[in-house]
């Protein structure tokens, strides 16, 4: 694999009235496990069903109903840990987190505090080509989701939908290694990308299948380095947690707003309270939800209904041997095998389907030329039409066929764009379309020479100007291309025009 070396980005500086400040950000990502059944019951996880239709007796906390662990959800958590280059713990255990959830009937959440299934790992977050942030993962633990409270159906009552209750979540907790709003958004994008490559979470933020709690604090320049050296949080400011963020744009905006709120308080001589806050995008502010609880506030204790979870190393090794190629490895291979820039490789590997599409197109063809057509022509047109790569009217073999025609010199770049438009809107085999519509490029030197001679003889005034200013020779090239319907080989045209004018 190609080794990519990165420069660490500088932290974002926010100017206060009295001092400059730096941001320190940690993330708790809640990723819904891609599974047909819930973590402790066989109830469906299908999104969009009628309220309270995906509810088993265990989910409803009926007396005497005991949770039974879903082995596939455990496998998905292990797969995620391996994809994050993290330590997988062969022994883990579930705890009860006691807290009032109006939409969690049992009155507590089954989670993992003391013994999570996955330990320390890392994620490399690309900020821009050649610059990346290494973000340490502290832990990944399994837990059940709560339901949904609905407050806008009646002016006097709230309703509860238990369809999400008991759905399996992975909480992926990072160390406070992120140093700016853009980095935080890039981290979520990278985490989403990894999970989608692994197939452990669909990453649908709109449906709440991927959301994040964002911990924000401020510090004076240089204080973060002391924290890294000592792991002593006293070097950092008091953190506040912004809850349930499911938009990268809002995450960036919320961090900016919260940082400036904290700076204003501290510079006025006040003290930032550790609390949980909500971001209001309409007002552009964060507001207090409740004081931030610590672990002891939840009265955690081992869940008596669930035995400790013991898994075997051979099972973990089997999962590891079947992992797909992950984004960083795929990007490095694309750079090496197809001679791509890091930027192009990043674009092409952002989504697994797009990477697969490109690889079919580039197989046996010029990698850079293939990348240009996939990124600039296909992706550009799909974006304009509001489509993704899975909805592309142009198949990989069709786009590859267009590139083959260019490589053989059968069509020019301009003709290729016209051909692409025909294939995109009408379909068909590119070679047959070129043949049937007489779109083939003119390479016959004699035929092109005749067109050049006619254009020059018809424009004697321009000839005089071109001999005085050779840059005007391009005008003759354009006229010849126009006269031949864009079919003449532009390289041959330019050469013949230059020779004829004696330039």
C-alpha positions as CSV (number, residue, x, y, z in Angstrom):
1,X,0.0,0.0,0.0
2,X,1.2,3.5,-0.8
3,X,2.3,5.4,2.3
4,X,0.7,8.8,2.6
5,X,2.4,11.2,4.9
6,X,0.4,14.1,6.3
7,X,1.1,17.5,7.9
8,X,-1.0,18.1,11.0
9,X,-3.3,21.1,10.6
10,X,-3.0,24.1,12.8
11,X,-5.8,24.7,15.3
12,X,-8.4,27.3,14.5
13,X,-7.8,30.6,16.3
14,X,-10.8,32.6,17.4
15,X,-10.2,36.2,18.4
16,X,-11.7,37.4,21.6
17,X,-11.9,40.9,22.9
18,X,-8.8,40.3,25.2
19,X,-7.1,37.2,23.9
20,X,-6.9,34.8,21.1
21,X,-8.4,31.4,21.9
22,X,-8.2,27.9,20.5
23,X,-11.0,25.3,20.2
24,X,-10.9,21.8,21.6
25,X,-13.6,19.4,20.4
26,X,-14.5,15.8,21.2
27,X,-17.3,13.8,19.5
28,X,-19.7,11.1,20.6
29,X,-21.1,9.6,17.4
30,X,-24.3,7.5,17.7
31,X,-24.5,5.1,14.8
32,X,-27.5,2.9,14.3
33,X,-26.3,-0.6,13.5
34,X,-27.5,-1.9,10.1
35,X,-29.6,-4.8,11.2
36,X,-33.0,-6.1,10.5
37,X,-33.8,-6.8,14.2
38,X,-33.2,-4.8,17.4
39,X,-30.4,-5.3,19.9
40,X,-32.4,-7.3,22.4
41,X,-35.5,-8.4,20.5
42,X,-36.6,-9.7,17.1
43,X,-38.7,-6.6,16.3
44,X,-38.2,-5.0,12.9
45,X,-35.9,-1.9,12.5
46,X,-37.6,-0.8,9.3
47,X,-37.9,3.0,9.1
48,X,-41.2,4.7,8.3
49,X,-43.6,2.1,9.6
50,X,-46.7,3.0,11.4
51,X,-46.0,4.3,15.0
52,X,-45.7,1.6,17.6
53,X,-45.8,-1.2,15.0
54,X,-42.1,-2.3,15.4
55,X,-42.5,-3.2,19.1
56,X,-41.8,-6.5,20.9
57,X,-42.8,-7.3,24.4
58,X,-39.3,-6.7,25.6
59,X,-39.2,-3.2,23.9
60,X,-42.5,-2.4,25.7
61,X,-40.9,-3.5,29.1
62,X,-43.7,-6.0,29.7
63,X,-43.3,-7.9,33.0
64,X,-41.2,-11.0,32.8
65,X,-39.7,-10.2,29.4
66,X,-36.0,-10.7,29.2
67,X,-33.5,-9.3,26.7
68,X,-31.7,-11.7,24.3
69,X,-28.6,-10.3,22.6
70,X,-28.6,-10.1,18.8
71,X,-25.4,-11.8,17.7
72,X,-25.4,-10.0,14.3
73,X,-25.3,-6.6,16.1
74,X,-22.3,-7.8,18.1
75,X,-20.6,-8.9,14.9
76,X,-21.3,-5.4,13.4
77,X,-19.7,-3.7,16.4
78,X,-16.7,-5.9,16.1
79,X,-16.4,-5.2,12.4
80,X,-16.6,-1.5,13.2
81,X,-13.9,-1.7,15.8
82,X,-11.6,-3.5,13.3
83,X,-12.4,-0.8,10.7
84,X,-11.3,1.8,13.2
85,X,-8.0,0.0,13.9
86,X,-9.2,-0.5,17.4
87,X,-8.7,-3.1,20.1
88,X,-11.6,-5.6,20.2
89,X,-12.3,-6.7,23.8
90,X,-13.0,-10.5,24.0
91,X,-14.8,-9.8,27.3
92,X,-17.4,-7.0,27.7
93,X,-20.5,-6.5,29.8
94,X,-23.8,-4.5,29.8
95,X,-24.8,-2.0,32.4
96,X,-28.0,-0.2,33.3
97,X,-28.0,3.5,32.9
98,X,-30.8,4.8,35.1
99,X,-32.3,7.9,33.8
100,X,-35.8,9.2,33.1
101,X,-36.6,8.5,29.4
102,X,-40.3,9.3,28.6
103,X,-39.9,7.2,25.5
104,X,-38.1,4.2,27.0
105,X,-40.7,2.2,29.0
106,X,-38.2,0.2,31.1
107,X,-37.0,3.4,32.7
108,X,-33.3,2.7,32.1
109,X,-31.0,2.2,29.1
110,X,-29.0,-0.9,28.6
111,X,-25.5,0.3,27.6
112,X,-21.8,-0.5,28.3
113,X,-19.9,1.8,30.6
114,X,-17.2,-0.1,32.4
115,X,-16.4,-2.8,29.9
116,X,-17.1,-1.8,26.2
117,X,-16.8,-4.2,23.4
118,X,-14.2,-2.0,21.5
119,X,-11.3,-0.1,23.0
120,X,-8.8,2.4,21.6
121,X,-8.5,3.1,17.9
122,X,-8.0,6.0,15.5
123,X,-9.3,7.8,12.4
124,X,-7.3,9.8,10.0
125,X,-9.4,12.9,8.9
126,X,-8.4,14.5,5.7
127,X,-8.6,18.3,5.9
128,X,-7.1,19.1,2.5
129,X,-4.5,17.3,0.3
130,X,-1.4,16.6,2.4
131,X,-3.0,17.8,5.6
132,X,-4.9,15.5,8.0
133,X,-5.8,15.2,11.7
134,X,-5.3,12.0,13.6
135,X,-8.3,11.5,15.9
136,X,-8.0,9.0,18.7
137,X,-11.0,6.8,19.4
138,X,-11.4,6.1,23.1
139,X,-14.1,3.4,22.9
140,X,-17.0,2.0,21.0
141,X,-19.8,0.5,23.0
142,X,-23.2,-1.1,22.3
143,X,-26.4,0.4,23.6
144,X,-30.1,0.5,22.9
145,X,-31.8,3.5,21.4
146,X,-34.8,5.3,23.0
147,X,-38.1,5.9,21.3
148,X,-39.4,9.2,20.0
149,X,-41.6,11.8,21.7
150,X,-43.9,13.8,19.5
151,X,-45.1,17.2,20.7
152,X,-46.7,18.8,17.6
153,X,-49.8,16.6,17.1
154,X,-51.9,18.1,20.0
155,X,-51.7,21.3,21.9
156,X,-52.2,19.6,25.2
157,X,-50.6,16.2,24.9
158,X,-47.4,14.5,23.8
159,X,-47.3,11.2,22.0
160,X,-44.7,8.4,22.1
161,X,-43.6,6.2,19.2
162,X,-41.6,3.2,20.4
163,X,-40.5,2.0,17.0
164,X,-36.9,3.1,17.6
165,X,-36.9,1.7,21.2
166,X,-34.3,-1.0,21.5
167,X,-32.7,-0.4,18.1
168,X,-29.0,-1.2,18.3
169,X,-26.6,1.8,18.5
170,X,-22.9,2.0,18.5
171,X,-21.6,5.0,20.5
172,X,-18.2,5.9,19.1
173,X,-16.4,8.2,21.5
174,X,-13.4,10.2,20.4
175,X,-10.7,11.9,22.4
176,X,-10.8,15.7,22.3
177,X,-8.4,15.9,19.4
178,X,-10.4,18.0,16.9
179,X,-9.4,21.7,16.7
180,X,-12.0,23.5,14.6
181,X,-15.6,23.4,13.2
182,X,-14.4,22.3,9.8
183,X,-12.4,19.5,11.3
184,X,-15.5,18.3,13.3
185,X,-17.6,18.2,10.1
186,X,-14.8,16.4,8.3
187,X,-14.5,13.9,11.1
188,X,-18.2,13.1,10.9
189,X,-17.9,12.7,7.1
190,X,-15.0,10.4,7.5
191,X,-16.7,8.3,10.2
192,X,-19.8,8.0,8.0
193,X,-17.7,7.0,5.1
194,X,-15.9,4.2,7.1
195,X,-19.2,2.9,8.5
196,X,-20.8,2.8,5.0
197,X,-17.8,1.0,3.5
198,X,-18.0,-1.5,6.4
199,X,-21.8,-1.9,5.9
200,X,-22.3,-1.5,9.7
201,X,-24.4,1.7,9.5
202,X,-26.2,3.3,6.5
203,X,-25.1,6.8,7.6
204,X,-28.5,8.3,7.0
205,X,-28.4,11.5,9.1
206,X,-31.8,12.7,8.0
207,X,-33.5,9.7,9.6
208,X,-31.3,10.0,12.7
209,X,-29.3,6.9,11.9
210,X,-26.1,8.8,12.4
211,X,-26.0,11.7,14.9
212,X,-23.5,13.2,17.2
213,X,-23.1,14.9,20.6
214,X,-20.4,17.6,20.2
215,X,-18.3,18.5,23.3
216,X,-16.8,22.0,22.9
217,X,-14.3,23.8,25.2
218,X,-11.8,26.7,24.7
219,X,-8.3,27.2,25.9
220,X,-5.5,29.7,25.6
221,X,-2.9,29.0,22.8
222,X,-0.4,26.4,24.0
223,X,-2.6,24.9,26.7
224,X,-3.8,22.0,24.5
225,X,-0.2,20.8,24.1
226,X,0.1,20.6,27.9
227,X,-3.1,18.5,27.9
228,X,-1.6,16.1,25.3
229,X,1.6,15.8,27.4
230,X,-0.2,15.2,30.7
231,X,-3.7,14.0,29.8
232,X,-4.8,16.5,32.4
233,X,-8.1,18.2,31.5
234,X,-7.5,21.1,33.8
235,X,-5.4,22.6,31.0
236,X,-8.6,22.9,29.0
237,X,-11.7,25.0,29.6
238,X,-15.0,23.6,30.9
239,X,-16.7,21.6,28.2
240,X,-20.3,21.9,27.1
241,X,-22.1,19.2,25.2
242,X,-24.3,20.1,22.2
243,X,-26.8,17.3,21.9
244,X,-28.2,15.3,18.9
245,X,-26.6,17.0,15.9
246,X,-27.5,15.3,12.6
247,X,-26.2,17.9,10.1
248,X,-22.6,18.6,9.2
249,X,-23.5,22.2,8.4
250,X,-25.3,22.7,11.7
251,X,-22.4,21.1,13.6
252,X,-20.0,23.7,12.2
253,X,-22.4,26.5,13.0
254,X,-23.1,25.3,16.5
255,X,-19.4,25.0,17.4
256,X,-18.8,28.5,16.2
257,X,-21.7,29.9,18.3
258,X,-20.9,27.9,21.4
259,X,-17.2,28.9,21.3
260,X,-18.0,32.5,21.1
261,X,-20.5,32.2,23.9
262,X,-17.8,30.6,26.1
263,X,-15.2,33.2,25.2
264,X,-17.7,36.0,26.1
265,X,-18.3,34.5,29.5
266,X,-14.7,33.8,30.4
267,X,-13.4,37.2,29.2
268,X,-16.1,38.9,31.3
269,X,-14.7,37.1,34.4
270,X,-17.4,34.5,34.5
271,X,-17.3,30.7,34.7
272,X,-18.6,28.3,32.0
273,X,-21.0,25.7,33.5
274,X,-20.6,22.1,32.4
275,X,-24.0,21.4,30.8
276,X,-25.9,19.9,28.0
277,X,-27.1,22.4,25.4
278,X,-29.2,22.3,22.2
279,X,-28.5,24.3,19.0
280,X,-31.3,26.4,17.6
281,X,-30.4,27.0,13.9
282,X,-33.2,29.5,13.4
283,X,-31.9,31.7,16.2
284,X,-28.3,30.8,15.7
285,X,-27.7,30.1,19.3
286,X,-27.2,27.3,21.8
287,X,-29.4,27.1,24.9
288,X,-29.2,25.2,28.1
289,X,-31.0,21.9,28.3
290,X,-29.7,20.5,31.6
291,X,-26.6,20.4,33.8
292,X,-24.2,17.8,32.4
293,X,-24.5,14.6,34.3
294,X,-21.4,12.4,35.2
295,X,-21.4,8.7,35.2
296,X,-22.3,8.5,38.9
297,X,-25.4,10.5,38.4
298,X,-26.9,7.7,36.3
299,X,-26.3,5.1,39.0
300,X,-24.8,2.6,36.6
301,X,-24.7,-1.0,37.7
302,X,-24.3,-4.3,35.8
303,X,-27.4,-5.5,34.1
304,X,-28.6,-8.6,36.0
305,X,-30.6,-9.9,33.0
306,X,-27.6,-10.2,30.7
307,X,-24.5,-12.3,31.2
308,X,-21.1,-10.8,30.3
309,X,-20.4,-11.0,26.6
310,X,-17.5,-13.4,25.7
311,X,-16.3,-13.8,22.2
312,X,-13.5,-15.9,20.8
313,X,-10.4,-14.5,19.0
314,X,-10.9,-16.9,16.1
315,X,-14.3,-15.4,15.5
316,X,-12.8,-11.9,15.5
317,X,-10.1,-13.1,13.1
318,X,-12.7,-14.5,10.7
319,X,-14.5,-11.1,10.7
320,X,-11.2,-9.3,10.1
321,X,-10.3,-11.6,7.2
322,X,-13.6,-10.6,5.5
323,X,-13.3,-6.8,5.9
324,X,-13.7,-4.8,2.7
325,X,-11.0,-2.5,1.4
326,X,-11.4,0.7,3.5
327,X,-11.3,4.3,2.3
328,X,-7.7,5.1,3.2
329,X,-6.4,1.9,1.6
330,X,-8.6,2.4,-1.5
331,X,-7.5,6.0,-1.8
332,X,-3.8,5.0,-1.6
333,X,-4.3,2.2,-4.2
334,X,-6.1,4.6,-6.6
335,X,-3.2,7.1,-6.3
336,X,-0.6,4.4,-7.0
337,X,-2.4,2.2,-9.6
338,X,-4.1,5.0,-11.6
339,X,-1.6,7.9,-11.1
340,X,-4.3,10.1,-9.5
341,X,-3.8,13.2,-7.4
342,X,-4.8,12.9,-3.8
343,X,-7.7,15.3,-4.5
344,X,-9.1,13.2,-7.3
345,X,-8.6,10.0,-5.2
346,X,-10.5,11.6,-2.3
347,X,-13.4,12.5,-4.6
348,X,-13.6,9.1,-6.2
349,X,-13.5,7.2,-2.9
350,X,-15.9,9.4,-0.9
351,X,-18.7,6.9,-1.7
352,X,-18.3,3.2,-2.2
353,X,-20.6,3.1,-5.2
354,X,-18.7,5.9,-6.9
355,X,-15.3,4.2,-6.3
356,X,-16.7,1.0,-7.8
357,X,-18.0,2.8,-10.8
358,X,-14.7,4.5,-11.4
359,X,-12.7,1.3,-11.1
360,X,-14.8,-0.4,-13.8
361,X,-14.3,2.7,-16.1
362,X,-10.6,2.9,-15.4
363,X,-9.9,-0.8,-15.8
364,X,-7.4,-1.1,-18.7
365,X,-7.6,2.6,-19.5
366,X,-5.8,5.8,-18.7
367,X,-6.5,6.5,-15.0
368,X,-6.3,10.2,-15.1
369,X,-8.4,10.5,-18.3
370,X,-11.0,8.2,-16.7
371,X,-11.0,10.2,-13.5
372,X,-11.5,13.5,-15.4
373,X,-14.5,12.1,-17.2
374,X,-16.1,10.5,-14.1
375,X,-15.5,13.6,-11.8
376,X,-16.0,16.5,-14.2
377,X,-18.5,15.2,-16.8
378,X,-20.5,12.5,-15.0
379,X,-20.5,13.7,-11.4
380,X,-21.0,17.3,-12.6
381,X,-24.1,16.3,-14.6
382,X,-25.5,14.1,-11.9
383,X,-25.2,16.9,-9.4
384,X,-27.0,19.3,-11.7
385,X,-29.8,16.8,-12.1
386,X,-30.0,16.0,-8.3
387,X,-28.9,12.4,-8.8
388,X,-26.3,10.1,-7.2
389,X,-24.1,7.6,-8.9
390,X,-26.6,4.8,-8.3
391,X,-29.1,6.7,-10.5
392,X,-26.6,7.3,-13.3
393,X,-28.2,6.9,-16.8
394,X,-24.6,6.2,-18.1
395,X,-23.2,2.8,-17.2
396,X,-19.5,2.3,-16.6
397,X,-19.0,0.4,-19.8
398,X,-20.7,3.2,-21.8
399,X,-18.5,5.8,-20.3
400,X,-15.5,3.6,-20.8
401,X,-16.6,3.2,-24.5
402,X,-16.5,7.0,-24.9
403,X,-13.0,7.1,-23.4
404,X,-11.8,4.3,-25.8
405,X,-13.0,6.4,-28.8
406,X,-11.0,9.4,-27.5
407,X,-7.9,7.2,-26.9
408,X,-8.1,5.8,-30.4
409,X,-8.4,9.2,-31.9
410,X,-11.9,8.4,-33.4
411,X,-13.4,11.4,-31.7
412,X,-12.2,14.7,-30.4
413,X,-12.8,16.1,-26.9
414,X,-15.6,18.3,-28.2
415,X,-17.3,15.4,-30.0
416,X,-16.9,13.3,-26.9
417,X,-18.9,15.8,-24.9
418,X,-21.6,15.8,-27.5
419,X,-21.6,12.0,-27.5
420,X,-21.8,11.9,-23.7
421,X,-24.9,14.1,-23.8
422,X,-26.5,11.7,-26.3
423,X,-25.6,8.6,-24.2
424,X,-26.8,10.4,-21.0
425,X,-30.2,11.4,-22.4
426,X,-30.9,8.6,-24.9
427,X,-28.7,5.7,-24.0
428,X,-27.0,3.5,-26.6
429,X,-23.6,2.1,-27.5
430,X,-21.1,5.0,-28.0
431,X,-19.3,3.3,-31.0
432,X,-22.6,2.6,-32.8
433,X,-23.8,6.2,-32.2
434,X,-20.6,7.6,-33.6
435,X,-20.9,5.4,-36.7
436,X,-24.6,6.0,-37.3
437,X,-24.4,9.7,-36.9
438,X,-21.1,10.2,-38.8
439,X,-19.5,11.7,-35.7
440,X,-16.1,10.2,-36.3
441,X,-13.2,12.7,-36.2
442,X,-11.6,13.7,-39.5
443,X,-7.9,12.6,-39.5
444,X,-7.3,12.7,-43.2
445,X,-4.6,15.4,-43.6
446,X,-5.6,16.2,-47.2
447,X,-9.2,16.8,-46.3
448,X,-8.2,19.0,-43.3
449,X,-5.6,20.9,-45.5
450,X,-8.3,21.7,-48.0
451,X,-10.4,23.3,-45.2
452,X,-7.4,25.2,-43.9
453,X,-6.6,26.6,-47.4
454,X,-10.2,27.8,-47.9
455,X,-10.4,29.5,-44.6
456,X,-7.0,31.3,-45.1
457,X,-7.9,32.3,-48.7
458,X,-11.2,33.7,-47.6
459,X,-9.7,35.8,-44.8
460,X,-6.7,37.7,-46.2
461,X,-7.1,40.5,-43.7
462,X,-6.8,38.1,-40.8
463,X,-3.7,36.5,-42.3
464,X,-1.9,39.9,-42.1
465,X,-2.9,40.3,-38.5
466,X,-1.9,36.8,-37.6
467,X,1.5,37.2,-39.1
468,X,2.0,40.3,-37.0
469,X,0.6,38.6,-33.9
470,X,1.0,34.8,-34.0
471,X,-1.5,34.4,-31.1
472,X,-4.3,35.1,-33.6
473,X,-3.6,31.8,-35.4
474,X,-6.1,30.3,-32.9
475,X,-8.8,32.2,-34.8
476,X,-8.1,30.2,-37.9
477,X,-8.1,26.9,-35.9
478,X,-11.5,27.8,-34.6
479,X,-12.8,28.6,-38.1
480,X,-11.5,25.3,-39.5
481,X,-13.1,23.4,-36.7
482,X,-16.4,25.2,-37.4
483,X,-16.2,24.5,-41.1
484,X,-15.7,20.8,-40.4
485,X,-18.5,20.6,-37.9
486,X,-15.9,20.1,-35.1
487,X,-14.8,16.8,-36.6
488,X,-11.3,17.7,-37.7
489,X,-8.5,16.6,-35.4
490,X,-7.6,19.8,-33.6
491,X,-3.9,18.9,-33.2
492,X,-3.6,18.4,-37.0
493,X,-5.5,21.6,-37.7
494,X,-3.2,23.7,-35.5
495,X,-0.1,22.2,-37.1
496,X,-1.4,22.8,-40.7
497,X,-2.5,26.4,-39.9
498,X,0.9,27.2,-38.3
499,X,2.7,25.9,-41.3
500,X,0.5,27.6,-43.9
501,X,0.8,31.0,-42.2
502,X,4.6,30.5,-41.9
503,X,4.5,31.1,-38.1
